[in-house]
Every structure is written in structure tokens, then in C-alpha cells.
Amino acid sequence: MSIGPRSRSLRQLRRLIRIARDADAAGVSSQEAVERTREVERAALSRRQFLGGAAAASALALTARKGFAAPKPATLDVGIVGAGLAGLQCAYALSVKGYTASLYDASNRVGGRQFSLRGTFPGQAVERGGELIDNLHKTMLGWVNTLGLTREDVNKPPGDVFYYFNNQLVPEATVVDEYRAFVAAMRPDLRASSGSPTADAFNAGDQTLDRMTLADYLTSRGAGTYARKAIEESYIAEYGRELSEQSALNFLLFIHADRRSKFTPFGVFSDERFHVVEGNDRIATGIAALLPRQPEFEMRLERVRKTSAGRIELTFRHGNQSIVKTHDKVVLALPFTVLRGVTLDASLGLPAWKTLAIDTLGYGDNAKMMVGFNGPVWAELGSTGQSYSDLVNHQTTWETSPTTATTAHAVLTDYSGGVRGKNLNPAQVQTEANRFLTDLDKVYAGAKARATKNGNAYVAHLEHWPSNPLTRGSYTCYLPGQFTTVAGNEGKPVGNLFFAGEHANSFYDWQGFMEGALLSGIDAAAQVLAP
């Protein structure tokens, strides 16, 4: 089971949880545990620099998934809707087996939510969408190596993570202390859960906890003030919804996985995180360049139906034209938020469990605002650039592409979710940047004055995924009750209609990650080729 953090916010929470557990096991104070962990992190960074990062992932992993070695049909006409990572990977996997799929996308580019921004910040490519590549993301790393891209380790020598709650900076050890006190209240719930519930397999404990909101869970179990605030800001950022809109299992299963894993005391979990220096979307364009048939762009799907001959008919809107395409098999590599706006004809025979997943699956309201600075002011204050707060216009930050930053140029990512993420206005970037910088000044004194300006305008970019008509959200977030009613059904095919995308990968695999999108594409290709 691979429940891991999708953003640096939840990765830091996992670090806090680990420090708390190791402090209890070693019988030391939280402050001593924090200091020991920092020593190990510094040593780990030195090892990575000496060894040159993680070992290269094999390109053989690019189509290797259980069940892919299926007998080849003699002829096969496949249509794939969506040229994000999932659709591209599916088309590539089919091409390896000798089949040329037709690929359609409503946009004018490939990549979907993998979308890099160049030219705004001197010498740096930053990510509007998917950013971090874990050292366990073998398919992503395989493509980086196959395409000859440059991988950067975004970890820098450890500084402090800044917590600003209740109008004051809070020491990390204080947060760890409160979490240690909270652990006892969680233990009965961890025992009550099966550890991996899905719509097809769950127990009574899973169902009870699944139906409870994370907000109610933290209140009922008596989480301390600062532990709760750290969990709250981490989970709003990580999943993009308020705690009142998240299943308590989003939190408990994360802890459950951590509890069952094997760690070295005061060690580092998944300490290598990567970014493609040239921009992550070079992976998408690189895969597309290898395909035997290029995608057809500006093809917005309007209707899907099954013909009397059993084939799948797709109706697209292309400008003022209505275009119909028919295929033996079709892969829908679209977010369910977008698929809800498509007419899915009764002829498809979609069962209730599939329509429930399509109609209700939760998605985050995440937004990313990148702001340029005249050097990393946070580092001068002893921070890594990672911060959390309960301020109105600041939730969590991290330094963007730290290895390409200089003493004169640096970029900070303002990552938001929930109400703030949804309400940020991409048409008023300067207003939003000013509000953010005003609050950031409370966390990093003097930061606002160091923000880069072009004339009177801040150098900033705001990517707002909730309002993007081609995504209508960021990535999957299970709402209360969805682990036991939806989980596991997202990627299941129905006849000759198949599904791919990060949402179609398992929560217990890499759902919500770029890796999950690629794996879902491989799985969909295997399903298409199955007898």
C-alpha cells in the first residue's frame, strides 16, 4: 500500500507524525526528537549529493503492469478522450503492442494538469499543476530518463518549517508535543479500521469513520490547538477541501499506513523529491512525440452512446462543428468533474455504482500562486520556505525550484485549497498577490518588501484549477462516505468503455499523483487488450 503525500504540506505532516512516534519510542523530549531528525536529514542530503540522487528508473517500467501481457486482437479501433498523462500513456502502451489509437483533447495542447510555466520567472520553469515526483514514482522517473530530461532534487539543506498560528510563530516541538498527546485517542480507531476499505470491501468500523467528517473527528477525539491547526492546514492544502467536506479516513488511513510501515528511528520518509528542470510537461510532449498518430485538439466531448452494432459513438464539438467518431473501444481519460457535463446515453448500460462514482466523486479546490522574490528571504530567516498558518490569505508555502534559484531570484509557491482556494480570482492576480504578501510578512518578516516587481506590478502567476472548464477541480478528494461507496469503482470498465486518469488509480496506489495518471493509462491499455 502506497499512501503518500501529494504536496509538501502533507509530507511535512508525515514528518511531524514520525518525529512524535520516534520520540515516544526513544523516551526523549519532542525538542530532542526534532533535533535528532534534523541531523539525519542533513546526513541524508549529503549522501544524495554524493551519489547524485536516486538510481535511474528503467524504461521497461513504462508499460509494465500486471496483466499487460494479454493476447493481441487481430484488429482493434480504439479512441481515447483526453490527452493528459493518462491518455498519452494509454496510447503509447497500445502503440508498443502494435495498435494506433485515435486521441482527442478539448484543449490545444497535451498534458492536462501537467502544465509548466516558462518565461515569467528568470531562469526557472515552474509548475501550474502537477509538481513533485517521488522517488517511488518509477514510471515518471522512467520517462525522465527515457526522454533525456534533467531531474533536480528539490530538497535543500534543512532549515526550519515555520508555523504561524494564533498570531504567533509556534515551535515545531510544540506541535509534536500536542500530536503525541493525540495519538492515544486515535489508537482505537486505527484498530477498528480494516486499513484499506473500498466500496467492495469494508467493515463496520470503516463505514462509521468514513461517514464522519475530519472536522468532527478532530473535535470528538480532542486534538490539541496546534496539532489540529497543523492537521487542518495540511489537509485543506493536500486534498483541497475544508475538513467539514473530507472523510475522517483521509486522515486515519494516512496514519494507518505510517503505523504499519517499517522505519528507522529518526529517519526520513521518501526524502527524495524531484522536479524536471526543463518543466514537468516535457514528459507529456515527449510521450506525444513518440505516438504513431498525433492527438486531435479542440475536440470537446458532448455525448457518448453505444450503437446497435455495439461500438462506441463519440460526439464532439469542434468550433461550430459537431463531429462524430465511432470506435470498437473507447477510453475516457477525463476528470469525472468534466464527464458530468457529457451526455452518457442509456445505451451504454452504466451500472449504478459507476454513475455514482462519476456523479459524486469529490475533487479539490486547489489553486497555486507563484510569486517572485529578490532572493530567498525565508532562508535568511532560517526557513526552508515551507510554512503553515491560519491566516486568511496564507495557508501553506514552499520554495519553487530551489536548485535553480539564486541570491537575486527566487520563487515561492502559495498553495491553497478549500474556501480560499476556490475563491481566489485569477482575473485579479495583483490583488490576490498583495493580500498574500501582506499575510506572508507576518510569517517571514520583511518578505513583502523583497517581492519582485515589474514596474508597480508584482511578478506573480495564479493558476486556478477549480474554474478551469477542462478540469473543474484539482484532483481526487474523498468526501464523507466515499471510501465505502465509491473507492475502487472509478477505474472499473463497463463493457467496451474504459476509464483512466489519476482518479482511476487506487487510493492505495498513487491516486492524485502524476504517477497515478500514468499507471491508470497502462491499466486501461491492458483492459482494452484483454479478451
Secondary structure, DSSP 8 states (H G I E B T S, - for coil): -----SSHHHHHHHHHHHHHHHHHHHT--HHHHHHHHHHHHHHHHHHHHHHTSS----GGGGS--TT------S---EEEE--BHHHHHHHHHHHHTT---EEE-SSSSSBTT--EEEEEETTEEEESS---EETT-HHHHHHHHHTT--EEE---S--EEEEEETTEEE-HHHHHHHHHHHHHHHHHHHHHS-SS-BTTB--HHHHHHHHSBHHHHHHHTT--HHHHHHHHHHHHHHHSS-GGGSBTHHHHHHHHHHHHS---TT--SS--EEEETT-THHHHHHHHHHSSS--B-S-EEEEEEE-TTS-EEEEEEETTEEEEEEESEEEE-S-HHHHTTSEE-GGG---HHHHHHHHH--B---EEEEEEESS-HHHHTTEEEEEEE--TT-SEEEEESGGG--SS-EEEEEEE-HHHHHH--TT-HHHHHHHHHHHHHHHSTTHHHHB-EETTEE-EEEEEGGG-TTTSSSSB---TT-TTTTTT-TT--BTTEEE-SGGGS-TTTTTTSHHHHHHHHHHHHHHHH--
